[in-house]
Amino acid sequence: MSVLAIDIGSEFVDLAFEGEDTLKTLKRPVGSSDPAGAILSAIDDFSQSASIPVSALRDIRIGSTGAINALLAKRIGRIALLTTTGFADTLYLGRQNRRDLYDPIARLASPTFLVDRLDIHEIAGRLDAEGKEIDPQPENGASELVRTLGFKGYDAVAVCLLYSYLNPDHELRLRECIEKALPDVPVILSHEIDPNPREFERTVSTCLEACLRSMEARTMAALETGLAKRGFTEKLQFADGTGRLLTPAVAKTRSSALLISGPAAAARHAAWLSNASKTPLALAVDIGSTTTDMTLIKDGAPTFTRQSEFAGVPIRQAMTDVHSLDLGGLACPVLDGIGGIVFERPSEAPSLSLRALSLRDCLAWLERIPVRAAPDTKIFLDTLGEDLGLSTDATAEAIVAAAEQQVASALLKFSVKRNVDPSRAVFVGMGGLGAVLGAGIAERLGITKILAHEAPAVAGALGMLTMGPNVSSRLRVGATALVLGQSGLADRLNTLRDALPPLDSARFTESLSVEMAATPFMHPFEVTLTQPSDDPHVLVSAFATQYTDRFGIAPPGSGHVFAMTLSHVPADLFTHRPEPALPEASSGMIASDGGTLWIPEGWVLSVVQGGYAMTRAEA
C-alpha cells in the first residue's frame, strides 16, 4: 500500500513515502504559507518529483508541531470561559507551586494566557460533591448570558462547571443554548474533555481544547478540500499524541490530542530504530528549529504519561512521555552576565541588525551542517568573542558547547526523574540537529552509542509510517478496585467493549490501561494490563508492583481507580528496511537530502538496519 506521511514544523515540511519495496523522503520549506497551504504545496512537489499522482496514494498521514509552536508564541484563538459562580479565578489562582524552589521570585505556574480575565464569565447553578443539584440554573439564565455577552469575536467557548464530571446536565444545557444562538462557534464542555476531579486541571484542559480547536479545524478543512481537488479519495488520517492515527471526524473533536503529534511520531521512529538494533533502552532526542524534544524508549516502545507540560501549559491526557526544551537551531545565544552563554527565542533576543545570531549560524560557520554561513555571522561572533576573550572560531565552538551542555543537563534531569541512568542508554539522534549535536551531548552523559536514520531530519514523517489507528474507549470509574469487585470490573469492561468495534484478533490485541492512585487524594498513574482481567486482585497486584517500581516503596492503599481505557493495539508494524551504504567519509560532516550527521574524532561509524550507529572508539 502506498503511504505518504507528512510532518510540518515551524520551518520545514517533512515527507516520507513507503510503497512496494520503496522508501522516499523529501524536505521542503514552509515559507509564508499557512499550514494547509504548505502541506499541499509539499505534496505537489513530492508528486512531481516522484512521478506519483496524488490520486494514486492510498493513505495520507499528517502530524505537526504547529500547536506547540502556537502555544510557545502565544498565537492562539480568543475564547470565552463560562464557569460556576465563585470560580472565575480558578485559572489565575492555579496550583500554588513554585516552579523553582530557590528562585526568590515566586512565578505563577498557571497558563493565564489561554483566556483573558475579562472573557471569563460566571453563571448561576450549583452541584454538590456527589453531582446532585443544590442550586438550579435559572430558567432563562443561559439565554440571558448569551444575549448579554453575544460571544462576538470568540473563536470558541469553553464551559467548565463545578462537579460536571459527575453530572453533565448543566453543561449540556449551556451548550444547547449557545449553539442555538451561535451555531458556528464551537462549544467545549469540560466533562467531555477531562472527566476527572481537580478544578484547575479541568479548567486548563477545557481552555486548551477551545484555544486549539478552531485553528486545527480550519487547517483540516483546507486540507480535505485541497486533497479532493487533487483527486485524492482514499484514507486521510491525523497523528495524535500517543503515536496513533485518528480519522478526520475524531481529530476535529480532539484538537488537544494532536498537540504533540510531531514529537510522538518521532518517538515512534526512535522505537523503530531501537527495535531494529535490538536496543532495550534508548533516549531519543529530536532537535528541530525551535525546540528539543526528548523521549524514553523502553523495550522498543515509547513510554507514556497522563501528566505533562508544554509551553507552560499543564496537560492531563494520555500522551507519549515527551519533555520539550525551548532550544533549537534558531535559538539565539546571549551572554548571561557571569561569563556564560544562554539561549533565547529569536523574538526575544537582542540583535545588532535585522536579525540575531543563531545556533544554526554557528554550526554553519564551523562547517558542521551543509549550509553556507550568513555574511554577518563573523560580525556577530566577533562581538560576542570580545566579551568572552575568544577568537571567532572559539566563540562559535563555545556557543555549540553551551547548547550541547544545556540539552545534556535537561536530558539528565529527564532521565533521573524516570529512574534511568543515561549512561546505560543508547542515544537516538533525530531532527535537523539531533545527529549533529548528538556526540557532544552523549559525551557529557557518558553515553557510548548513538543511533540515527540515514534521513534523521524527517524522523517524524518516518515514524508515522509505522503507526496504527487509535481504537480506544475511556470510562470514568471513581472507586477502589476491591470495592468494585469482579462484577463491577466485568460490567465496566463490557461497557468499554460495547463502545468499540468487534476485536479483529488478526490485526489487534486488547490492552487495558487503568488510571490508579493509592488513595483518591493522590495523583494517578497508568497501570497497564496487556491481558485485561476482571479479577480485582490481579489489578491490585499490578498496581502494587508498578507503584513500587516507580516510587521505591509499597503503596499506602490498595488502589483507587479513576478511569479505565480499553484499546485495540495494532499488531507489530515493524517492517524490514535495507541498510544504507556506508559513506566514504569516516568522520566529519556526512550530509544527505534527509539530514546531517556530525562524526567527531573518537567516534566510529557503522551501518545498521535503516540507518547508522556511532560508537565511541574506546568503548
N, C-alpha and C positions, 0 to 999 in steps of 0.2 A: 504494500500500500504506500502511496506517495504522501508523505507528511512534511509540511512546511511549518517550522516553529520560528516565532519572531519574539525577540526580547528588546523592548525600547527603553533606553536610558535617557539621561539628560542631554547627551551629545550624539549618541550613535544608535542606529537600529541594527541589531544583530540578527542574522537569519541562518538557519540550519535546515537542510533538506535531506531526507532519507527516503530513498526509493529502493528498487530491487538492486541490491549489491552496490548502491551508490550513496555516498555521503558528500554533500557540498555545503560550504559555508560562505557567507557574504557579510560584509560590514559596510554600512552606509551612514553618512552624517544626517542628523535630524534636520539641521538647517533652521529656517524660520517657520517651518510648517507646524500646524497643530499636530497632536499625537496621531490622530487618524490619518491625516494627510501624509505625515512622514512614513507611517507604516505602509500605506497604499503605494506611495512612491517607491519605497524599498522593494515591495512585492513586484512592482512593474520592472524594476531593474533586474531582479532575480530572474523573472520570467524571460526577459530578453536575453540575459547573459547565459542562462542555462537552456534556452530554447524549449521551455516547458510552459505551455499556456496555463493561465490561472484556472481556466475551466477544467483542466486535466487533473488538478490537485484533488485529493480525496479527503484531506484533513488539514485544517489550518489552526494552529495553536498560538495564543498570544499571551505574553506576560509583560510586566512593566515595573519599573521603579518610579514611575511618574507620581504616584500618590505619596510616596515617601518624600520625593523632592518637593512636591507641593506643600507638604507639612513643614519641611525644613525652611522653605522660603515664605511660609505662611500665606501662600496664594490659594485660598480655599473659598468655597461658596459662603454667602451670607445666609445665616439660618436664624430662625426663632426657636426658643426653647420654652415649652409650657410645662409647669411643674406645680406641685401641690402648694397651697398657701402655707407660707412659712419656710419654704425650702428653696427660695430663689438664689440663696448664697451658697448652695451646696458645692457648686463647681469652684467658686472663689475661695471657700474655706479649705476644700481639698482634704488630704491627709496631712496632718501636721508633722511631716517627716522632714528632716534636714537632708538635703542632697549630699552634703559633705559635713561630717560631724565636726571637723576642725575649722570650717570656714567661719570667720567671725560674723559674717552677714548671713542670716537665715533667708534663703531664697525660696520663694513659693514653688512647690513642686507640681502645681496644678496647671494644666494647659488652658489657661483662661482665654487664649486667642481663638479658641474654637467658636465662641459666641460672645458678642458684645453684651455687657451688663444691661444696656438699655433694651436689648432684644430678648430678655428673659422675663416671662410673664407668669404670674401665679393665678391659679384657678381654684375655686372652692370645691369641696368634696373631699372625703377622707375615708380610708380603710384602716382597720386595725392590723395588728401583727399577725392575725390569722386570716386576713383577707376579707373580713366581714365589714360591711358598710356601716360606719358610725356617723357619717355626715354626708348625705346625698348631694350629688351635683345639682345645682339649681336647674330647674327645668329649662330655662332659656339662657343659662349661664354660658354654655359653649357658643351658641349662636350669637349672643351679645358680644362675647370676646372677639369672635371672628368679624362681626360688623364693626366694632370699635377699632380694632387694630388693622383690619384689612389684609395684613400679611403681604402688602405690596412690596415688591423688590426682594423678597426672600427666595432663595433657591430651594429651600426645603424647610419643613417644620419638624422639630424633634419634640416628642412628648415623653416625659419621664415622671410618672406619678408614684407616690409612696405606696409600697407593697403591691404594685401592679403585677409583679411576677406571681403573686398568689391568686389575684383576681383581676383580670384584664378589662372588666366591664367599663370602667370609667375611661380608660384609654381608647377603647373601641368606639365609644360614643363620641369622643372628641374627634377621632379620625373621620367618622361618618359625617360629622357636621362640617369640618374643614373641607373635605373633599367635595361636598355639595356646592360650597361657595367657590372653591378654587380647585377644580379638577386637575389642573396641570401642575400643581405644586405637590411634590412627594411629602407624605406624612410618615414619619418613622416612629414606631412605638417601642418603648424600652423592653416590654415583656417579650417581644419577638426577637430583639437583637441580643439582649443579655438577660435571660430569665434567672438571675441569681441575686442573692442578698447583697448588701452594701451599696448605699445610695450614691456615693461619689463615683464608684467604678461604673455603676449602671448609667449614670448621667454622662460620663465621659464616652462610654461605648455608643450611646444613642446619638450624642452630638457628633462624634466622629463619623458615624454612618451617614448622618444628614449632610455633613460638610462634603463628603466624597461622592454621594450618590448622583447628584446632578452632573458633576464633572465626568464620572465614569459612564453615565447613561448617554451623554452627548457623544462621547468617543465611540461607544459600542454601536449606536445608531448610525453614525457616519461610516463606520467600518462595514456594517451589514449592507448599507446602501451602495458603498463603493465596490464591495466584492460582487454584489449582484450585478452591477453594471459591467463587470469584467467577466461575467458568465460563470461565477462560482456558485454551485448549488449544493455542495456537499457539506460536511461537518465543520462547523466553526466552534471552537472551544477556548475558554479562558483559564489560565493557570491561577490557582489560589495559593494562599499562604501555607498550606500543608503539603504542597508539591503534587497536587492532583488537579484534575480538569473539571470545569463547570460548563454547563450549557449556557448560552446567552440568557435564556429565561431565568435561570437561577442566579447567574452572575449579576444581573441587573437589580436583584433584591438583596444582594450581599456584597456591596461595594467594599466594605471594610475587610472582607475576607480576601480581597485582591491586593491588600495593602503591600505585602511583601512577596508578591508573586515572582518578581525577578530574582531576589535573593534565594527564595525557596527553590526555584528552578535550578539556580547554580548549585545549590546544596545537593539536589538530585544528581547533577552531573558529577559532583565530587564523590557521591556514594557509588556511582557507576565506575569511576576510576578506581576507587578503593576495592570494589568487588573484583574488578579485572585483575588487580595486582595482589589479591588476597590479603589486603591490609585490614586488620581488625580495629585499629584506632587511628583516626586522622583528624587534623584540624584544617578545615577548608577556609581559605581567605580570598575573598573576591574584592580586588581594589579597582574601582572604576574612576569616573571623572570627579565625582563629588563625595562618595562615601566608601568606606571599607566595611564589608560585611563578613562576619566570621561565624562558623557553624562547627559543631562537633559531630563527627561521623563515627558511630559505633557499630561494629559487626555489619558493615556495609549498608547502613541506613542512617539518615539524619535523625537527630534527636528532636523531640517535640516539647512544647510547653503551652500553658494557657495563661501565663502571666509574662508580659514583656513590656518594653518601652521603645518607642521610635519617635524621634524628633521631639522629645519631651512629652509625648503622649503615652500614658499608661494604657496598655491594651490587654483586654481579658477575653481571649478567644483561642481556639485551637490553632496552632501555627507551628512552623518549623522554628526551632530554638536558634534564632539569629540575633547576634548583637551587632549593631550598626555604629560605626565610628565616623564622625564628621570629618573625614580626611580622604582626599582623592587626588587625582592628577592635577586638578585645577586649584588645589589648596595653595594659599599664598603664605610663604614664610615671612615672619616678622620677628624682631628681637624682643625677648621677654623682659629686658631691663636688668638682668642679672647675668648676662654673658651667654645666654642660651637662645634657642630658636623654637618658636611655637608656630602653629599654623592657624590661619583664619579663612573663612569662606571668602571667595572673590569679592562679594558685595560689601564685605566688612573691612577688607584690608586697605591700608593707605597705599597710594601709588604716586610715582613721580610723573606719570603721564596719563594717557587714556587707559592704561591697563596696568596690572601689577605682575610682578614675578610669580611664577607658579612652580610647583614641584616638577611638573612636566617639562618646563623650560630647563630646569637644572639637569634632568636626565637627558634631554636633547643635547645640551652643551657638553655633557660627558660622553656623548655618543653611545648611550645605553638603550635608546629607542630610535627607530628609523625615521626620525623627524628632524628637519633642519631647525636649529635654534633660531629664534627670532632675532633680528638685528640689534634690538636694545637689551638683549639678555645680559651681555657683558657689562653694560652700564649699571643695571640692577645689581648684579653680583659684586661689582667693584664697590658700589655704595654700601652694601652690607658688609663687604670684606673690610672696609676701612674701620668699622666699629669692632669687628671681630679680630682684626690684625691678621687677616688671611689673604692669600692670593686669590685670583679669580677661580681657578680650578679647585683650590682647597675650600673655598666658600661653597661652591656647588656640592662638593663631597660632604661638607658638614651639614648642608640642608638635607641631602638624601639620607645621611646617617640619622639625623633628627627624626625624619619621617619613619625610618625603619624602627627606631627605638620607640616611638610613640605607638606604632602598631604592635610591636612586641610586648610592650607594657600592657596594652589593652587585651592582647591575646592571653597573656599570663593570668591576668585578673579573670578573664572569661573562663579559662581552664580550671583555675583553682576553685572557683565557685561551683564547678561541676565535678569536683573531686578527681581531676585529671592532671597528671604530671605531663606537661607539654613535651618534655624531652623524650618521652616514650611514644610519642605520636609521630605520624608522618604528616608533613606539611603539603597541602594541595593548593597550588597557586593558580588563581583564576582572575579573569578580568584583564583590562589593558595593562595593569602594572603588577598583578599578583605574582607572575613568574619573573618579573624584572626585579622587584624588591625582595623576592622570596628568600634568596640565600642570605641576605643581610639580616632579615627578620629571624630566620631559622637559627643562624649562628648565635644570636643573642639569647635564644631559648634552649640551646643545646640539642636542637633537632638535627638529625644527620641525614634525613632523606626527604626529597621533595618530588611530588608527582605533578605533572602538567600535561594537559592535552596538547596535541600539535596545533590546535587553534584555541588557546586559552582565553582570548578576548571575546569569544562567543559562547562562553560556558553556559549562560542562562538558556540560550536557544538550544544548545545540545542537551541540556537537562530535560527540556520539555519533550524531546523525542522519546524519552523513557517513561513518561508519565502515563498513568491510567486515570479513569474517571473517578470523581469523588461521589461515591454512593454511600450515604450515611444518614442516620436519623438520630436526633438527640431528644432526651426526655428528662425533665426536671423531676427529682425524687424527693429529697428533703427528709431523710430518715436514716437511722443507723441500720447497718447491714443485718445485724442479728434480730432487730425488731421487724424488719421486712420479712425475714424468714424465707423458706424455699418457695412458698406460694406467692409471696409478694414479688420476689425476684423473677419468678416464672411469668407472672402477669405482665411485668414491665418488659421483659424480653419479648413476649408475644406481641405487645403493643408496638415495640420497635420493629419487629419483623413485619408486622402488618403494614407499616409505613414505607417499607422498601419493596422493590420488585422481587420476584422469586429469585433465590440464590442460584446462579449459574456456577455449579461446582467445578466445571471445567475451566472457568476463567477467573473465579474469585474464591476466596476463603473468608469466613466470618472472623471479625475481631471486635471485642468489647472493651471500650475504654470507660472507666468509672472514675468520676471526679470525687475524691475522698479526702477527708481530713480526720485527725484523731478525735476531734470534738467539733461541734457545729460552729465554734467561735474561732477556729483556726483556718488559715488559707489552705485550700485543697490543692492536691496534685493528682495527676492521672495514674491510675493503676490499670495496666493493660492485660487482658486475658486473651491470648491468641486462640484459645478454645473456650468460648463463652460457656459459663456454667450458672445454673440457678441454685447451686449449693452455697448458702451464705458463709459456711466455714471455709470454702475454697477462696472466696473473695476476701474474708478477714485474714486468712493466712498470706495471701498475695500482698495485701496491704501492709501487713506487719513486716514482711520480707523487704519490700521496696522502701518502706519508711526507714528501716534500719540501715539499708544500703545508702540511703540518701543523707540521713542525719546522724548516723553512728550510734543511735540509742533506740530502745524499744518504744513504740508509740504509747502515749498515756491513755489511749482509749481503743476500743475495738474497731472504730471506723464509722464516720458519718458520711453517708452518700448524698452528694449534692445533685449529681446528674449522671446519666448513662448515655453513651453514644455507641450505637452498633454500626459497624462499617463492613462493606464488601470490599475486601482488599484485593487488588488485581494480582494475578499470578506474576511471578518474576518476569520483568520485562527486559532483563539483561540480554543484550544482543552482542554477538561477536563482531568486532571491527578489526580490520587488519592493522598490523603495526606499521607506523610511518617509517620512512627511510631515515637512517642516521645521517645528520648533516655532516658535511666535510669539516666544518669548524668544530673544535672540541672545547673551546672556551670563548668568552666574549659574547657579543650580541648575535643571536640567531633569530631572524625576523621572517615572517611569512604574512600572507594576507589575513590569516586568522589570529595574529598576535605575535608577541615577542618574548623570548627567554633571554635572561642575562646569566651567564655562567662564569663566575669569578674564579680566580686561581684557587686550587684546593678542592674543587668540586669536579666530579666525573659524570659525564652524560651517557646514559644508556637508553635503549628503546624498550618500551613495554606496550602491551596491547592498548591501542588508541592514543598513545602519547609517549611521553618521555619520563625518565626518572633521573634525578640529580642526586648524587651521593657524595658525602664528604670523603675525600681521598683516604684519610686516616681511619675512617670508620670500618 
